[in-house]
Amino acid sequence: METSQGNFPPTAPSAEGGGTACDLVTVPARQGLEAVDILRRGAGEAVGPVLHDGGDTLGFLVPAGTAACWDVPGSTCTGTDGRGLRLHPEPPVEGSDWLLPPGETDAATDPAVLRRALGEAARLIEAADGCR
């Protein structure tokens, strides 16, 4: 799968007066939607807010510092350099929308859990495409 950054910014916007420190993992929408399903079906596996750019990319909010060691092929993790991201009902990026909005999810998706879900999603997509 190709890496896609969609319409998401290179770094998350800073927030005045505090915010949640997070990084943003962007993935192709097909793999991301499958991963969301996997995470939501998982036993106790929590998923944090997820952005959709209205096109072909999803963005998972993960804890700050994840970008330093993110190595999942077909995805990109962008660090926020310690700047907070205020999570409001309005998406932080113009033209995007929340697939899973803040307040209805955990604060961020655990990177190890996301890594496993993205791997499983890639395998499921590969198997489905092989059956055509």
C-alpha positions in Angstrom: 0.0 0.0 0.0 1.2 3.5 -0.7 1.8 6.1 1.9 -0.8 8.8 1.8 -1.0 12.0 3.8 -4.2 13.3 2.4 -5.3 16.8 3.4 -3.9 16.5 6.9 -1.3 19.2 7.9 2.3 18.3 8.3 2.0 19.0 12.0 -1.1 19.3 14.2 -2.1 22.9 15.1 -1.1 24.1 18.4 -3.7 25.1 21.0 -3.6 27.9 23.4 -4.6 27.2 26.9 -3.7 23.5 26.9 -4.7 20.6 24.8 -3.9 16.9 24.3 -0.4 16.1 23.3 -0.7 13.7 20.3 0.8 12.7 17.0 -1.2 11.8 13.9 -0.9 8.5 12.1 -2.3 8.8 8.5 -3.2 5.7 6.5 -5.2 5.0 3.3 -8.9 5.2 4.1 -9.6 1.5 3.1 -7.0 0.2 5.5 -8.0 2.7 8.2 -11.7 1.9 8.0 -10.8 -1.8 8.3 -8.5 -1.1 11.3 -11.3 1.0 13.0 -13.6 -2.0 12.6 -11.0 -4.4 14.0 -10.3 -2.0 17.0 -14.0 -1.6 17.8 -14.7 -5.3 17.7 -11.6 -6.1 19.8 -11.9 -7.3 23.3 -11.0 -4.2 25.3 -9.1 -2.6 22.5 -9.8 1.1 22.6 -9.6 3.5 19.7 -9.2 7.2 20.0 -10.4 10.0 17.7 -10.1 9.4 14.0 -10.2 12.1 11.3 -11.3 11.5 7.7 -10.1 14.0 5.1 -13.1 13.5 2.9 -11.0 11.6 0.4 -8.7 8.7 0.7 -7.0 9.2 4.1 -7.8 8.5 7.7 -5.8 10.0 10.6 -5.6 8.3 14.0 -4.6 10.4 17.0 -1.9 8.6 19.0 0.2 9.7 22.1 2.9 12.3 21.5 6.2 10.8 20.8 4.8 8.0 18.7 6.3 9.5 15.5 9.9 8.9 16.8 9.5 5.2 16.4 6.7 4.6 14.0 7.7 2.2 11.3 4.5 0.7 9.8 4.7 0.5 6.0 2.0 2.3 4.1 1.4 4.8 6.9 3.0 8.0 8.2 3.2 9.3 11.7 3.6 13.1 12.1 4.8 14.5 15.4 3.4 17.6 16.9 6.7 18.5 18.6 5.0 18.7 22.0 2.3 21.2 21.0 -1.1 20.3 22.2 -4.1 19.7 20.0 -7.4 20.9 21.4 -10.0 18.3 20.7 -13.3 19.9 19.9 -16.4 18.7 18.0 -15.1 20.7 15.0 -12.3 18.9 13.2 -8.9 20.7 13.5 -8.3 20.6 9.7 -10.5 22.4 7.2 -12.1 19.9 4.8 -11.9 17.0 7.2 -14.4 15.5 9.6 -14.3 13.3 12.6 -15.0 9.6 11.9 -14.8 9.0 15.6 -15.1 12.3 17.4 -13.3 13.2 20.7 -15.5 12.6 23.7 -17.0 9.5 22.2 -13.6 7.7 22.3 -10.4 7.3 24.4 -8.0 10.3 24.3 -5.7 8.5 21.8 -5.2 5.1 20.2 -2.5 3.0 21.7 0.3 2.8 19.0 1.0 -0.9 19.6 -2.7 -1.8 19.3 -3.0 0.4 16.2 0.1 -1.3 14.7 -1.5 -4.7 15.1 -4.9 -3.6 13.8 -3.3 -2.0 10.7 -1.3 -5.2 10.0 -4.5 -7.3 10.3 -6.3 -4.9 8.1 -3.6 -5.1 5.4 -3.8 -8.9 5.5 -7.6 -8.9 5.2 -7.5 -6.4 2.3 -4.8 -8.5 0.5 -6.8 -11.7 1.0 -10.0 -10.0 -0.3 -8.2 -8.6 -3.3 -6.7 -12.0 -4.0 -10.2 -13.5 -4.2 -11.3 -11.3 -7.1 
